[in-house]
Amino acid sequence: MQEKKILSLDEKIQKLITSFNEIKEKYAVLLEEKNDLDKTNTEFKQLNSHNKEKIEEMEKIINQQKDEIEFLRNENRTLRKQVENYECNTNDALSKLDDVLDQIQEL
């Protein structure tokens, strides 16, 4: 009977050791997975930060381009007005030349 108890105790100790080793192995696997996830998380954070910087740069460029477009539109309006004035002055000058030529022909 004493031998059965000892055997039973030995079996229980062996089961505990086996369970402990299994848990230890699972812990090692989980720890490795956690480290991989931490690494991936760090990479995503860096990528996210990089993307935010790029977005800010692009927004800055877009705003500069909007300002440039507005400047060019204003410049275009100004130049169109100048062209209209030149056309008007040219038409007036042509009209006066026609009058002068008509007067010369009448002489």
C-alpha positions as CSV (number, residue, x, y, z in Angstrom):
1,M,0.0,0.0,0.0
2,Q,2.9,2.3,0.8
3,E,4.3,1.6,-2.6
4,K,1.0,2.5,-4.3
5,K,1.0,5.9,-2.5
6,I,4.6,6.5,-3.4
7,L,3.9,5.5,-7.0
8,S,0.8,7.7,-7.0
9,L,2.8,10.5,-5.6
10,D,5.6,10.0,-8.1
11,E,3.0,10.0,-10.9
12,K,1.4,13.2,-9.6
13,I,4.8,14.9,-9.4
14,Q,5.6,13.8,-12.9
15,K,2.3,15.1,-14.1
16,L,3.0,18.4,-12.4
17,I,6.5,18.6,-14.0
18,T,5.0,17.7,-17.4
19,S,2.3,20.4,-17.0
20,F,4.9,22.9,-15.8
21,N,7.0,22.2,-18.9
22,E,4.0,22.5,-21.2
23,I,3.0,25.8,-19.6
24,K,6.6,27.0,-19.8
25,E,6.7,26.1,-23.6
26,K,3.4,27.8,-24.2
27,Y,4.6,30.9,-22.3
28,A,7.8,31.0,-24.4
29,V,5.6,30.8,-27.6
30,L,3.3,33.5,-26.3
31,L,6.2,35.7,-25.3
32,E,7.7,35.3,-28.8
33,E,4.3,36.2,-30.3
34,K,4.0,39.2,-28.0
35,N,7.5,40.4,-29.0
36,D,6.5,40.0,-32.7
37,L,3.3,42.0,-32.1
38,D,5.3,44.7,-30.2
39,K,7.7,44.9,-33.1
40,T,4.8,45.1,-35.6
41,N,3.1,47.7,-33.5
42,T,6.3,49.8,-33.4
43,E,6.6,49.5,-37.2
44,F,3.0,50.6,-37.6
45,K,3.5,53.6,-35.3
46,Q,6.6,54.6,-37.3
47,L,4.7,54.2,-40.5
48,N,1.7,56.2,-39.1
49,S,4.0,59.0,-38.0
50,H,5.8,59.0,-41.4
51,N,2.4,59.1,-43.1
52,K,1.2,62.0,-40.9
53,E,4.4,64.0,-41.8
54,K,3.8,63.3,-45.5
55,I,0.2,64.4,-45.2
56,E,1.2,67.6,-43.5
57,E,3.8,68.2,-46.3
58,M,1.2,67.6,-48.9
59,E,-1.3,69.9,-47.2
60,K,1.3,72.6,-47.1
61,I,2.1,72.1,-50.8
62,I,-1.6,72.1,-51.7
63,N,-2.1,75.4,-49.8
64,Q,0.9,76.9,-51.5
65,Q,-0.6,75.8,-54.9
66,K,-4.0,77.3,-54.0
67,D,-2.2,80.6,-53.2
68,E,-0.3,80.4,-56.5
69,I,-3.6,79.6,-58.4
70,E,-5.3,82.6,-56.8
71,F,-2.3,84.8,-57.6
72,L,-2.3,83.6,-61.2
73,R,-6.1,84.2,-61.5
74,N,-5.7,87.8,-60.3
75,E,-2.7,88.3,-62.6
76,N,-4.8,86.9,-65.5
77,R,-7.7,89.3,-64.7
78,T,-5.3,92.2,-64.6
79,L,-3.7,91.2,-68.0
80,R,-7.1,90.7,-69.6
81,K,-8.1,94.2,-68.5
82,Q,-4.9,95.5,-70.0
83,V,-5.5,93.7,-73.2
84,E,-9.1,95.1,-73.3
85,N,-7.7,98.6,-72.8
86,Y,-5.1,98.0,-75.6
87,E,-7.8,96.8,-77.9
88,C,-9.9,99.8,-77.0
89,N,-7.0,102.2,-77.6
90,T,-6.1,100.4,-80.8
91,N,-9.7,100.6,-82.1
92,D,-9.7,104.4,-81.2
93,A,-6.4,104.9,-82.9
94,L,-7.6,103.0,-86.0
95,S,-10.8,105.1,-86.0
96,K,-8.8,108.3,-85.8
97,L,-6.4,107.1,-88.6
98,D,-9.4,106.3,-90.8
99,D,-10.7,109.8,-90.1
100,V,-7.4,111.4,-91.0
101,L,-7.1,109.2,-94.1
102,D,-10.6,110.3,-95.1
103,Q,-9.7,113.9,-94.6
104,I,-6.5,113.5,-96.7
105,Q,-8.5,111.9,-99.5
106,E,-11.0,114.7,-99.5
107,L,-8.2,117.2,-100.0
